[in-house]
Amino acid sequence: YKGEGKGDIVVTLKNSNTQFYINRAIDNGYTVEALHEKLTGKTIEILAISHWTPPDLASKQNTSLK
């Protein structure tokens, strides 16, 4: 679905509560519908940046899904 940030798309994987944001995806020509059609039922690799924010030190994490 379209995220709160301008041009962002949010992806939620089946059987997972984790949400992944594709920053500025819409700005770069992607649509929610096209990504859904192209990726549903496919094996994908997600590379996530490990980061943290000063107000939420517990948010630092490493993520690797395949």
C-alpha positions as CSV (number, residue, x, y, z in Angstrom):
1,Y,0.0,0.0,0.0
2,K,1.0,3.6,-0.4
3,G,3.0,4.8,2.7
4,E,2.7,8.0,4.6
5,G,5.8,9.4,3.1
6,K,5.5,11.1,-0.3
7,G,6.1,8.6,-3.0
8,D,6.7,5.6,-0.6
9,I,5.3,2.1,-1.0
10,V,4.9,-0.3,2.0
11,V,5.3,-4.1,1.5
12,T,4.1,-6.6,4.0
13,L,5.1,-10.3,3.4
14,K,2.7,-13.2,3.8
15,N,3.0,-14.8,7.3
16,S,4.9,-11.8,8.6
17,N,4.0,-8.6,10.5
18,T,7.2,-6.8,9.3
19,Q,6.6,-3.9,7.0
20,F,9.2,-2.8,4.5
21,Y,9.2,0.7,3.0
22,I,10.3,1.3,-0.6
23,N,11.4,4.9,-0.3
24,R,10.3,7.1,-3.2
25,A,9.1,4.1,-5.2
26,I,6.2,6.0,-6.7
27,D,8.5,8.9,-7.5
28,N,10.6,6.4,-9.4
29,G,7.8,5.1,-11.6
30,Y,6.6,2.1,-9.5
31,T,2.9,1.6,-8.6
32,V,1.4,-0.5,-5.9
33,E,-0.7,-2.5,-8.5
34,A,2.3,-3.2,-10.7
35,L,4.5,-4.4,-7.9
36,H,1.7,-6.6,-6.5
37,E,1.1,-8.2,-9.9
38,K,4.8,-8.7,-10.6
39,L,5.8,-10.0,-7.1
40,T,2.9,-12.0,-5.8
41,G,3.8,-15.7,-5.6
42,K,7.4,-15.1,-6.5
43,T,10.5,-15.7,-4.5
44,I,12.2,-12.4,-3.8
45,E,15.2,-11.2,-1.9
46,I,14.8,-8.2,0.4
47,L,17.9,-6.1,1.4
48,A,17.2,-3.9,4.4
49,I,19.3,-1.2,5.7
50,S,20.2,-1.5,9.4
51,H,19.6,1.8,11.1
52,W,18.4,3.4,14.3
53,T,17.0,6.7,15.4
54,P,18.2,8.6,18.5
55,P,14.7,8.6,20.1
56,D,14.4,4.8,19.6
57,L,17.7,3.1,20.3
58,A,15.9,-0.3,20.4
59,S,15.0,0.0,16.7
60,K,18.6,-0.9,15.5
61,Q,18.4,-4.2,13.8
62,N,19.8,-6.4,11.0
63,T,17.4,-7.9,8.6
64,S,17.9,-10.5,5.9
65,L,15.0,-12.2,4.3
66,K,14.9,-14.5,1.2
